[in-house]
Amino acid sequence: MKVFLRKFLLSAVFAAILTGFSTCYAAGGKMPVLMYHDLTNDPAKTNSMTITGERFRLDMEFLKEFGYTPLLPADLIAIRQGAMELPEKPVMITFDDGYRSNYDIAYPVLQQTGMKATIAVVAHNMAAEDTADPVRTHLLWSEMREMVESGLVEIGSHTYNLHNPQHKGNSAPDGIDGVMRLGGESKAAYRMRVGTDLVTSIELIRQNTGQAQVNYFSYPFGAYDSWMQPLLEENGIAVSTLTNAGLADPKGSLYNLPRYGIKMETPVSRLLQQTDTAVPALATVSVNGVQSKLPAYNINGSNYVRVRDVAVLLKDTPSHFDVQWNNAQCRVELASFTPYTPIGTENKPLPEGERTVKSVTEPTVVDTVPNMVAAYQLDGYTYYKLRSLGDLCGFYVDWNNETHVVEVTA
């Protein structure tokens, strides 16, 4: 069984590589589980396991903008027990290994966006609390405690020291990785070796973070072994993950959940690209007291307007902004408080009938800073919520519920 499952997981990985990173859609109660490792602020230092802090920020902004609810392992357990409802758009954000960047770079982004993450640590590798090493690579227990106390982070086990330390954390030449049984190893010997390691990791996490229960285990290298399952159950771990791509079913088993590995070339905006129905409408907009009508598409109850139409509307106000299309990067670039020159396609009437639209996968750049906001592209135009554009470009947007008018102060 072990050999079969390992071959299956490897074939799934190779298939994903050969066919490319295809878009998935979380529907019917299914949940994407996202897998991260290390982060860096230096684009030159990215690799298959390391992305930039900016990429992570844009991923989290995308999830927030499109209404995803982040779930921790404790939440999944509560849902299974009937103590919590499964949200409409659930997502689980995970980190493996316990790198220092999870605190230095990821944690501030979680605080800014309200997203939550689970960090599975190799407990043996966590940095000593009194370390004076300025270039330490792993977390301090005090950093983990702070994140746990915030409610934004849950700590899980990635073993105490079974992440192939004999191979410096790399895959084993013989293919026996992580918690897989050794050649000729008896079940009793396995339970002593791997079970002791698991208990040690759990106790260290509980003692040093203040987290009452360790609910989560991430298999090193995604290498599953059926002998591990009873050890997880005996030690109260109810959620585990592998590394094969696919959507998880939080209403089914919480063990061996698949995950999508996020890399620089595989952003969440592409993985979870939204497909929605757009209905043509007219939005009544008041700019500094002067009313106008803007062509709009109503998508999921919100009106989305073309960015150039808004630029024309505000071009004679102090909050005017310029719009450029970067064809090489396939993205909109805005310059706030910059004159806009109309190109003649603004305020073009919309065709009748419902349309199918897809969300943009590239960020909108404002004054050289990328931002991931809810936006859709259709017929060569990019549509935004007015409030989103106001947040990006520095004008105030409010909704008058009595008159059904969007009031802009620019």
Summary of the structure (lengths in Angstrom):
residues: 410
radius of gyration: 24.3
end to end distance: 65.2
largest distance: 81.1
contacts: 1273
relative contact order: 0.12
helix: 30%
strand: 28%
